[in-house]
Structure formats: structure tokens, C-alpha cells
Amino acid sequence: MAFQLTDDFLENVEQLIEKKDGLALRELLAEWHFADIAEMLEELTSEDATYIIKLLESDITSEALIELDDDSREKILSRLSPSEIAAELGEMDTDDAADVVAELDEDVQKEVIGAINDKELAADIVELLKYDEDTAGALMAKELVQVKETWTVAGCVREMRRQAKNVTRVHSIYVTDKQGRLKGRLSLKDLLTAGEKAHISDVYIPKVDYVTVHTENEEVARIMQKYDLEAIPVVNEQGILMGRITIDDIVDFIKDEAEKDYQMAAGISQDVEADDSIWQLTRARLPWLVLGLFGGLGAVFIMEGFDTALAKYEILFFYTPLIAAMAGNVGVQSSAIIVQGLANDNVKGSLFNRFMKEIGLSLINGVALGALIIGVNEIIDKPTQVSLAIAASLLIVIIIAAIIGTFVPIILDKRGIDPAIATGPFITTSNDIFGILIFFYISKLILGF
């Protein structure tokens, strides 16, 4: 039966919570998936959600906590004691546990880690917290199945059974030497068909894709996407196997990055959500709005400099929004394609060839749109000389806007700045200003004012 979060269902849950009828709540939620429970928790007050977390078994609530958005999880964790948080962490994979601990205040972190009964888990969490947030070390989980190349097949199977108890999903079996250095991977088929006395060194596959603990998350995502991997091992500088990253972790990372890039492209400088406070939303939006304001003022000052021309050819005033809009649209189109290409590692080849390609494309688009403008103006009986000035300006504006939209993201990327910033108000505002400036200068040359 598919889960449906209805108002009646929520009302029933809230009434049971108010009555403190834990038995009925357990029966009601017994068949629901942890993701469905997380969806429900986000609709409840933090007090009611905390009641549910304390009521249900940790093997369910720990998974539900991971599914929650950061704000909801933070509110619930603030109502739990360090020992209660530690109990939830005990049911999580190390990467998820480390992410949850990282959200806590430093003093609470120490209390929670000290309350974890599994000292190996506590040590793993502490280790993962040491890595930079945007690296494979922080993204990896310590749970994996690891065998030694010197083992026999029979001994390997026994050890795999023991290790697999702590691994939720066995994507791959990794082979290491005595020092723990990654040597390759083991095919389950080869393991099952080999003789019991055969050594792993005779049957494992030496070729294995891997990343280091310092590899950036974007590079990890690119490698896993390129080679269609469900999991990838992570090694340190000495090649010692440290953990693994699974496809679900990468999907979450890609989703977060896509949301961040979308907001940045829309002119929002911080990661915010619709339910955030007015102050948080203002801080995220206002900087780009200020940029847009100054860009608009720049356009005003440019137009003031051509006030005599506007007095003589006032028709130019009415075409100004068209020129600015086309400049912004072309710039955003070009930058969006480049940003997407950079994200997928598809922007290759010489910059000169790309420059010439953009010039050619812009010429075709500019000539077509300019001819359309001339044709429309002839129909509505506008002066031919004015039409030529507008068409020529539009052609030059499109070429300049395409070049800016193409090369600004590339330059930002080479300087280590997120190129997604180029697809938002930055490109639109700059191209608006350039577009209006070019429009009036070209018109001045043609019309002679």
C-alpha cells in the first residue's frame, strides 16, 4: 500500500500523541517505510516529532533522521539528550553518523561521541570529522568488505560473512595486501567458482577505480558517473584502503549541488528554503538585488549621457528594453550551456575554437533577428535608417553577450569560483549595461547625432 500523507492521517497521529498512546502509534506506523515516517515528521511540530523519535525503535528512527531536512533534524536533535542521540548514531552508517554529529555544537559533539557504546564507531566518526567537508574523506563510509590477497578462498568466505554483518549493502569486495593497501576487487562469481584452497591473489581483479581522501566531491561524482559505478573505494596518500563511497551518497551530493547552483543562478547567495526565516531569506536575496539596482542605475546614467539623441530620435527610447532583454537572454543561454558542460566535464578543446564557434553562432542569430526587426519596422512604417541602427546594434549586442556568457563561466571555473554564479544576475546585469551602451554608440554612428 502506497503511503499518502493526508490531513486526516496527521490529525490522527497528533491526537494519539496528545493522548500519549504509544502502543496505538507503534501499530499505526509499524508498516511505514522510514522515508514515509520522515515525511510525516516534517509536518509535525518539533515537540511531536521528538515524541515519535523517542517512541519508535532506533533502527527505524535513525534512518528517518537522515531523511529529514537539516532544519527539522536540528530542531529534533536539540530536544534529545546526548545518550539518546548516541543511540540513534549507533544504527547509522559511519558517513551518516558523522554528518549528524557535524551539525551539533562542539560541546554537544564531545558529549555525544563519549556516550557512544561502540568505541570503533566513535573513532570512525572522529576520523571522518577531520576531513574537509567537500572531499571524499568526509563523504565516505567506513563500512565495507575487505579481504587479504594472501587468504585462501575458504578463509576469505568465512571472513566475508563476519564483515558483512556490519555492511548494509555489499556493492564490492576489495582486496588489499598485508599493510591494507588497495590491490584490486574480487568478483563474487570468480570466488564461487574457485577451489577452496586457491589464494585470493590468483583470482582477484587488479584493475579498480578509486579516489583519495582528498579528492573533491565533484570529481568523485564525475568518475562514478563516467564509469557507471555503484561504489568506489577511497584510499589515503599511501594507498591504504580507508572506506568507500556509494551511489546514494553521490546522488544526495548531486541533488544538493543542483539546488545550490539553481539558487545561485536565480540570484540567491546562500542555501535557503521556503520555510526559512525572513531574515535568512533577505540575506540570501538582497546582495544580488543590490547588484541589479546598481546595474539599473548604470543603465540610467548611460541613457542620460545620450539625452540629446533621445530628444531627436525618441523612438530609440522604446527599443532600449528590447536591446537589454536580448543581451540578457543571449548571455544567460550561453552561460547556462557552458556551466552545464563544466559540470559534466564536457567543455574541452581550445578556447580559440570555442570563441570562433560562438562568433559564428552569434552572427547567424544576430542576422536573423536583425532582419526580423527590419521587416517588422517596415510593416509598421518606421524610418529605415533607424531600423538599420537597431538591427546593427542588436547584431553587435548578441555577439558581445554570447562571448561574455561563454567565457565568464570558464574564467570563474579556472579561478576556483563556482561558475553557476555566471548564469544569474551577474551576467544579466552586465549584459544589460553593455547592451544599452553598444546600442546608443552604434545608433550614434549610423544616425549621426
C-alpha positions as CSV (number, residue, x, y, z in Angstrom):
1,M,0.0,0.0,0.0
2,A,1.4,3.4,-1.1
3,F,1.9,5.9,1.7
4,Q,-0.3,9.0,1.5
5,L,0.2,11.8,4.0
6,T,-3.3,13.1,4.4
7,D,-4.7,15.7,6.8
8,D,-6.8,13.0,8.4
9,F,-3.8,10.8,9.0
10,L,-1.8,13.7,10.5
11,E,-4.7,14.7,12.7
12,N,-4.9,11.1,13.9
13,V,-1.2,11.0,14.7
14,E,-1.4,14.3,16.6
15,Q,-4.4,13.1,18.7
16,L,-2.5,9.9,19.6
17,I,0.5,11.9,20.6
18,E,-1.7,14.2,22.7
19,K,-3.1,11.1,24.5
20,K,0.4,9.6,24.9
21,D,-1.0,6.4,23.3
22,G,2.4,5.0,22.3
23,L,1.0,1.5,21.6
24,A,-1.5,2.7,19.1
25,L,1.1,4.9,17.4
26,R,3.5,1.9,17.1
27,E,0.8,-0.1,15.5
28,L,-0.2,2.7,13.2
29,L,3.4,3.3,12.0
30,A,4.6,-0.3,12.0
31,E,4.3,-0.8,8.3
32,W,5.5,2.5,7.1
33,H,8.9,3.0,5.5
34,F,11.4,5.2,7.3
35,A,11.2,7.8,4.4
36,D,7.5,8.0,4.9
37,I,8.0,8.5,8.6
38,A,10.5,11.3,7.8
39,E,7.9,13.0,5.6
40,M,5.4,12.8,8.4
41,L,7.9,14.2,11.0
42,E,8.5,17.3,8.9
43,E,4.8,18.1,9.1
44,L,4.6,17.8,12.9
45,T,5.8,20.3,15.5
46,S,9.3,19.6,16.7
47,E,7.9,18.5,20.1
48,D,5.6,16.0,18.5
49,A,8.3,14.8,16.1
50,T,10.6,14.3,19.0
51,Y,8.0,12.2,20.8
52,I,7.8,9.9,17.8
53,I,11.6,9.6,17.6
54,K,11.8,8.6,21.3
55,L,8.9,6.2,20.9
56,L,10.0,4.1,17.9
57,E,13.0,1.8,17.6
58,S,16.3,3.3,16.7
59,D,16.8,1.2,13.6
60,I,13.8,3.0,12.1
61,T,14.2,6.5,13.6
62,S,17.9,6.7,12.7
63,E,17.1,6.2,9.0
64,A,14.2,8.7,9.3
65,L,16.5,11.3,10.9
66,I,18.9,11.0,7.9
67,E,16.0,11.7,5.5
68,L,14.9,14.9,7.3
69,D,15.9,18.3,6.0
70,D,18.7,20.0,8.1
71,D,16.4,22.4,9.9
72,S,13.9,19.8,11.0
73,R,16.7,17.4,12.2
74,E,18.4,20.2,14.1
75,K,15.2,21.1,16.0
76,I,14.6,17.4,16.9
77,L,18.3,16.8,18.0
78,S,18.1,19.9,20.2
79,R,15.4,18.1,22.2
80,L,17.3,14.8,22.6
81,S,19.9,14.1,25.2
82,P,23.5,13.1,24.2
83,S,22.8,9.5,25.1
84,E,19.6,9.5,23.0
85,I,21.5,10.9,20.0
86,A,24.3,8.4,20.6
87,A,21.7,5.6,20.4
88,E,20.4,6.9,17.0
89,L,24.0,7.1,15.7
90,G,24.6,3.5,16.7
91,E,22.2,2.4,14.0
92,M,23.6,4.6,11.2
93,D,26.4,4.1,8.7
94,T,29.5,6.0,9.7
95,D,29.2,8.6,7.0
96,D,25.6,9.4,8.0
97,A,26.6,9.4,11.7
98,A,29.5,11.8,11.0
99,D,27.1,14.2,9.1
100,V,24.7,14.3,12.0
101,V,27.5,14.9,14.6
102,A,28.9,17.7,12.4
103,E,25.6,19.6,12.7
104,L,25.9,19.7,16.5
105,D,27.7,22.3,18.7
106,E,31.2,21.4,19.6
107,D,30.5,20.8,23.3
108,V,27.5,18.6,22.4
109,Q,29.6,16.7,19.9
110,K,32.0,15.7,22.6
111,E,29.2,14.5,24.9
112,V,27.5,12.5,22.1
113,I,30.7,10.8,21.0
114,G,31.6,10.0,24.6
115,A,28.1,8.4,25.0
116,I,28.5,6.0,22.0
117,N,28.9,2.5,23.3
118,D,30.6,1.2,20.1
119,K,34.1,2.7,20.5
120,E,35.1,1.7,17.0
121,L,32.1,3.7,15.6
122,A,33.1,6.6,17.8
123,A,36.7,6.5,16.5
124,D,35.4,6.3,12.9
125,I,33.2,9.4,13.4
126,V,36.0,11.4,14.9
127,E,38.2,10.4,11.9
128,L,35.6,11.4,9.3
129,L,35.1,14.8,11.0
130,K,38.7,15.6,10.4
131,Y,38.3,15.7,6.6
132,D,37.3,18.8,4.6
133,E,33.6,18.9,4.0
134,D,33.9,18.9,0.2
135,T,36.2,15.9,-0.1
136,A,35.8,12.2,-0.5
137,G,37.1,11.6,3.0
138,A,34.1,13.4,4.5
139,L,31.7,11.7,2.1
140,M,32.9,8.1,2.5
141,A,31.6,5.4,4.9
142,K,34.0,3.1,6.8
143,E,31.7,0.0,6.3
144,L,33.0,-2.3,3.6
145,V,34.1,-5.9,2.9
146,Q,37.9,-6.1,2.7
147,V,39.9,-9.3,2.1
148,K,43.6,-10.0,2.0
149,E,45.3,-11.2,-1.1
150,T,47.1,-13.9,0.9
151,W,44.0,-15.6,2.1
152,T,42.6,-18.8,0.7
153,V,39.1,-18.8,-0.8
154,A,37.7,-20.8,2.2
155,G,39.2,-18.4,4.7
156,C,38.0,-15.4,2.6
157,V,34.4,-16.6,2.7
158,R,34.5,-17.0,6.5
159,E,35.9,-13.6,6.9
160,M,33.4,-12.0,4.5
161,R,30.5,-13.5,6.4
162,R,31.8,-11.8,9.6
163,Q,32.4,-8.4,8.0
164,A,29.1,-8.4,6.0
165,K,27.1,-8.3,9.3
166,N,28.1,-4.6,9.6
167,V,27.5,-3.6,6.0
168,T,24.0,-2.7,4.8
169,R,24.7,-3.3,1.2
170,V,27.7,-5.2,-0.3
171,H,28.5,-3.4,-3.5
172,S,32.0,-4.7,-3.9
173,I,34.6,-6.8,-2.3
174,Y,38.0,-5.1,-2.1
175,V,41.4,-6.8,-1.9
176,T,44.3,-5.4,0.0
177,D,47.9,-6.5,0.9
178,K,49.0,-7.2,4.4
179,Q,49.5,-3.5,5.1
180,G,46.0,-2.6,3.9
181,R,47.0,-1.1,0.6
182,L,44.3,-1.5,-2.1
183,K,45.2,-4.1,-4.7
184,G,42.0,-4.7,-6.6
185,R,38.5,-6.1,-6.3
186,L,37.0,-9.5,-6.1
187,S,34.3,-10.9,-8.3
188,L,31.7,-13.0,-6.5
189,K,31.5,-15.3,-9.5
190,D,35.2,-15.9,-9.5
191,L,35.2,-16.5,-5.8
192,L,32.4,-19.1,-6.0
193,T,33.9,-20.9,-8.9
194,A,37.5,-21.1,-7.5
195,G,38.7,-24.0,-5.4
196,E,38.6,-23.6,-1.6
197,K,42.4,-23.9,-1.4
198,A,43.1,-21.3,-4.1
199,H,44.5,-18.0,-2.9
200,I,42.8,-14.7,-3.5
201,S,45.9,-13.4,-5.2
202,D,45.1,-15.9,-8.0
203,V,41.5,-14.8,-8.6
204,Y,41.1,-11.1,-7.8
205,I,40.9,-8.4,-10.5
206,P,43.8,-5.9,-10.1
207,K,42.1,-3.1,-12.1
208,V,39.9,-1.0,-9.8
209,D,38.9,2.7,-9.9
210,Y,39.5,4.6,-6.7
211,V,39.8,8.1,-5.3
212,T,41.8,9.5,-2.5
213,V,40.5,11.0,0.8
214,H,41.4,14.5,-0.6
215,T,39.6,14.1,-4.0
216,E,36.9,16.8,-4.3
217,N,33.3,15.6,-4.3
218,E,32.6,16.9,-7.8
219,E,35.5,14.8,-9.2
220,V,34.2,11.7,-7.3
221,A,30.7,12.3,-8.9
222,R,32.3,12.7,-12.3
223,I,34.3,9.4,-12.0
224,M,31.3,7.4,-10.8
225,Q,29.1,8.8,-13.5
226,K,31.7,8.2,-16.2
227,Y,32.4,4.6,-15.3
228,D,28.8,3.8,-14.1
229,L,29.9,2.8,-10.6
230,E,27.7,1.8,-7.7
231,A,30.5,2.3,-5.3
232,I,34.1,3.5,-5.3
233,P,36.9,2.8,-2.8
234,V,38.7,5.6,-1.0
235,V,42.4,5.4,-0.2
236,N,44.9,7.7,1.7
237,E,48.2,9.0,0.4
238,Q,49.9,5.7,1.0
239,G,47.2,3.8,-0.9
240,I,45.7,2.2,2.2
241,L,42.0,1.5,1.9
242,M,40.1,3.9,4.1
243,G,36.4,3.5,3.1
244,R,34.0,3.6,0.2
245,I,31.5,6.0,-1.3
246,T,28.2,4.6,-2.6
247,I,25.9,5.8,-5.3
248,D,23.2,7.0,-2.9
249,D,25.8,9.4,-1.3
250,I,26.7,10.8,-4.7
251,V,23.0,11.2,-5.7
252,D,22.5,13.3,-2.5
253,F,25.5,15.4,-3.2
254,I,24.5,16.0,-6.8
255,K,21.0,17.0,-5.6
256,D,22.4,19.4,-3.1
257,E,24.8,20.9,-5.7
258,A,22.0,21.3,-8.2
259,E,19.8,23.1,-5.7
260,K,22.7,25.4,-4.8
261,D,23.5,26.1,-8.4
262,Y,19.9,26.8,-9.2
263,Q,19.6,29.2,-6.4
264,M,22.8,30.9,-7.3
265,A,21.7,31.2,-10.9
266,A,18.5,32.8,-9.7
267,G,20.4,35.4,-7.7
268,I,20.3,33.8,-4.2
269,S,23.7,33.9,-2.5
270,Q,23.0,31.3,0.3
271,D,21.4,27.9,0.5
272,V,17.9,28.7,1.8
273,E,14.5,27.1,1.7
274,A,10.9,28.5,1.5
275,D,10.3,27.8,5.3
276,D,13.4,29.8,6.4
277,S,13.1,33.0,8.4
278,I,12.5,36.4,6.7
279,W,16.0,37.4,7.9
280,Q,17.7,34.4,6.3
281,L,15.8,34.9,3.0
282,T,16.6,38.6,3.0
283,R,20.4,37.9,3.5
284,A,20.3,35.4,0.7
285,R,18.5,37.6,-1.8
286,L,19.4,41.2,-1.0
287,P,23.1,41.1,-2.3
288,W,22.1,40.2,-5.8
289,L,19.2,42.7,-5.8
290,V,21.7,45.4,-4.8
291,L,23.8,44.4,-7.8
292,G,20.8,44.6,-10.0
293,L,20.0,48.0,-8.6
294,F,23.4,49.4,-9.4
295,G,23.3,47.8,-12.8
296,G,20.0,49.6,-13.5
297,L,21.5,52.9,-12.2
298,G,24.4,52.3,-14.6
299,A,21.9,52.0,-17.5
300,V,20.2,55.2,-16.4
301,F,23.4,57.1,-16.4
302,I,24.3,55.8,-19.9
303,M,20.9,56.9,-21.2
304,E,21.3,60.3,-19.5
305,G,24.5,60.8,-21.5
306,F,22.5,60.4,-24.7
307,D,19.7,62.7,-23.7
308,T,20.1,64.9,-26.8
309,A,19.9,61.8,-29.0
310,L,16.8,60.7,-27.3
311,A,15.2,64.1,-27.8
312,K,15.9,63.9,-31.5
313,Y,15.3,60.2,-32.0
314,E,12.9,59.4,-29.2
315,I,11.9,56.2,-30.9
316,L,15.3,54.8,-29.6
317,F,13.9,55.0,-26.1
318,F,11.2,52.5,-26.9
319,Y,13.7,49.9,-28.3
320,T,16.0,50.1,-25.2
321,P,14.2,47.4,-23.2
322,L,14.3,45.1,-26.3
323,I,18.1,45.5,-26.6
324,A,18.7,45.0,-22.9
325,A,16.4,41.9,-22.8
326,M,18.1,40.3,-25.8
327,A,21.5,40.9,-24.3
328,G,20.5,39.3,-21.1
329,N,18.8,36.4,-22.7
330,V,21.7,35.6,-25.0
331,G,24.2,35.8,-22.2
332,V,22.1,33.5,-19.9
333,Q,21.7,31.0,-22.7
334,S,25.4,30.9,-23.5
335,S,26.5,30.7,-19.8
336,A,23.9,28.0,-19.0
337,I,25.3,25.8,-21.7
338,I,28.9,26.3,-20.5
339,V,28.1,25.8,-16.8
340,Q,26.3,22.6,-17.7
341,G,29.3,21.5,-19.8
342,L,31.7,22.3,-17.0
343,A,29.7,20.3,-14.5
344,N,29.7,17.3,-16.8
345,D,33.4,17.8,-17.9
346,N,32.3,18.3,-21.5
347,V,34.0,21.7,-22.1
348,K,37.2,20.6,-23.9
349,G,39.3,21.8,-26.8
350,S,41.0,25.1,-27.4
351,L,39.4,28.4,-26.3
352,F,40.1,29.9,-29.7
353,N,37.9,27.3,-31.4
354,R,35.1,27.9,-28.9
355,F,35.5,31.6,-29.5
356,M,35.1,31.2,-33.2
357,K,32.1,28.9,-32.8
358,E,30.4,31.5,-30.6
359,I,31.1,34.2,-33.1
360,G,29.6,32.1,-35.9
361,L,26.6,31.2,-33.9
362,S,26.0,34.8,-32.8
363,L,26.3,36.1,-36.4
364,I,23.6,33.7,-37.6
365,N,21.3,34.6,-34.7
366,G,22.0,38.3,-34.9
367,V,21.5,38.5,-38.7
368,A,18.2,36.5,-38.4
369,L,16.9,38.7,-35.6
370,G,18.1,41.9,-37.2
371,A,16.4,41.0,-40.4
372,L,13.2,40.3,-38.5
373,I,13.4,43.7,-36.8
374,I,13.9,45.5,-40.1
375,G,10.9,43.6,-41.6
376,V,8.6,44.4,-38.7
377,N,9.6,48.1,-38.7
378,E,9.0,48.3,-42.5
379,I,5.5,46.9,-41.9
380,I,4.7,49.4,-39.1
381,D,6.4,52.2,-41.2
382,K,9.4,53.1,-39.1
383,P,12.3,55.0,-40.6
384,T,14.7,52.7,-42.5
385,Q,17.8,54.3,-41.1
386,V,16.5,53.8,-37.5
387,S,15.7,50.2,-38.3
388,L,19.2,49.7,-39.6
389,A,20.7,51.2,-36.5
390,I,18.6,48.9,-34.2
391,A,19.4,45.8,-36.3
392,A,23.1,46.6,-36.4
393,S,23.1,47.3,-32.6
394,L,21.2,44.0,-32.0
395,L,23.8,42.1,-34.0
396,I,26.8,43.5,-32.1
397,V,25.0,43.1,-28.7
398,I,24.3,39.5,-29.4
399,I,27.9,38.8,-30.3
400,I,29.2,40.5,-27.2
401,A,26.6,38.9,-24.9
402,A,27.4,35.4,-26.2
403,I,31.2,36.0,-25.7
404,I,30.6,37.2,-22.1
405,G,28.2,34.4,-21.3
406,T,30.6,31.8,-22.7
407,F,34.0,32.9,-21.2
408,V,33.0,34.4,-17.8
409,P,32.0,30.9,-16.5
410,I,35.2,29.4,-17.9
411,I,37.3,32.1,-16.3
412,L,35.5,31.7,-13.0
413,D,35.9,27.9,-13.1
414,K,39.7,28.2,-13.7
415,R,39.9,30.5,-10.7
416,G,38.1,28.0,-8.5
417,I,34.9,30.0,-8.3
418,D,31.5,28.2,-8.8
419,P,30.7,29.1,-12.5
420,A,26.9,28.8,-11.7
421,I,27.2,32.4,-10.4
422,A,27.6,33.5,-14.1
423,T,24.1,32.3,-15.1
424,G,22.3,34.7,-12.7
425,P,22.0,38.4,-12.3
426,F,25.8,38.8,-12.8
427,I,25.5,38.0,-16.5
428,T,22.1,39.6,-17.0
429,T,23.1,42.9,-15.3
430,S,26.5,43.2,-17.1
431,N,25.0,42.4,-20.5
432,D,22.1,44.9,-19.9
433,I,24.7,47.7,-19.3
434,F,26.9,46.6,-22.3
435,G,23.8,46.2,-24.5
436,I,22.5,49.7,-23.8
437,L,25.9,51.3,-24.2
438,I,26.5,49.5,-27.5
439,F,23.0,50.3,-28.7
440,F,23.5,54.1,-28.3
441,Y,27.0,54.1,-29.8
442,I,26.1,52.2,-32.9
443,S,23.0,54.3,-33.3
444,K,25.2,57.4,-33.0
445,L,27.5,56.2,-35.7
446,I,24.6,55.4,-38.1
447,L,22.2,58.2,-37.3
448,G,24.9,60.9,-36.7
449,F,23.7,62.6,-33.6
